[in-house]
Amino acid sequence: MIWQLDFWLMLVLIGVAVLALRLRDLLAAVVALGAYSFLMALLFSELGAVDVAFTEVVLGAGVVSVLLVFALFSLDRRSSD
């Protein structure tokens, strides 16, 4: 394990998480959450938990992102303000 890589991955993860919370557009927030999930899978694989990383990529970055995008396009995105 390279602690410098862990450190920078954690900093980028925190940045992407804050970005996902601050975004006003829901589609951009879903993309940011997908990126967060993928970066988390990179961190898991670097720490040696390859099975957890594979599950995170398949479920977190794949299935959940697709379901959230489908839900966004199924809803009316116009607001009254």
Secondary structure, DSSP 8 states (H G I E B T S, - for coil): --HHHHHHHHHHHHHHHHHHHH-SSHHHHHHHHHHHHHHHHHHHHHTT-HHHHHHIIIIIIIIIHHHHHHHHHHS------
